[in-house]
Amino acid sequence: MKQIIGIVLFLGSFLVYPLLGYIALNSNFSVGEKATYTTIAYTISWTSFFVGPYLAGPDLLARINMYFGSKKSGND
């Protein structure tokens, strides 16, 4: 269960980008509100980005490193 929560947190950390677009384009927010909401969204995103792999465990980290390592070596 801990591994599933970690994977969800890690993948969910990337969902902040559409939210940032919404915040930036919403004319109902003042500049201060936009800055505050953007800061909160980034903080939640980066926290889940780092906590997710910690909860997912070393197996997921090894798979991610293997995937990106193979992509890197394939381009040489």
N, C-alpha and C positions, 0 to 999 in steps of 0.2 A: 504494500500500500504506500509506503514511504517513497518508493521508487516512482510510482505513478504520479504522486503529488509533485515530486521533483521534476519530472518530465513536463507535466502540465504548467508548472511555474516557469520553467525554462522556455518553453514554446510560447506561453502567454506573454512573456516579456516583450515579444515583438509586436503584440497587438496595440501597443501604445502609439504607433505611428499614424494610423488613421485618426485616433483620438486627438493627436496634436494638430492635424490638419483641420479637424472640426473646431478646435479651440481657436486656432489662428483665423479661420474664416468667419467665425461667429461674431457678428457685429453687435450683439447684445451685451458682450463683455467689455469692460473697460480695459485699458492697457495693464493696470495693476492686477485685475482679475486674471487676465490672460497669462501674465507672468507667474502668478501664484498657481494657477491650475497646471500650467506647463511644468513648473518645478515639482509639483506633487506627482504628476504623471511620470516624469523622468525618474524620480526617486523610487516610486513603486516598481517601475520597469527594471531599473538597474538592480534593485534589491532582489527581485524575483529572478533576474538573470544570474546572479551569483549564488543565491540560496538554492535554486532549482538543481543545478548539477551536484551541489553538496548533498542534497537529499537523495538524488538519483543514484549516487554512488560511483565508484571508480569504473564500473563496467560501462556505463554510458559515456563517461569521459574518454575511455579508451576507444570506444567506437567512433566518437566524434573526431578524436585525433587521427584515427586510422582513415576516416573518410576524407578529412581535409588534407591529410598527408599524402593520400593517393592522388588527390586532385592536383596538389602541388607538384608531385613528381611526374605526373602525366604531362604537364606542360613544358617540361625541360627538353 
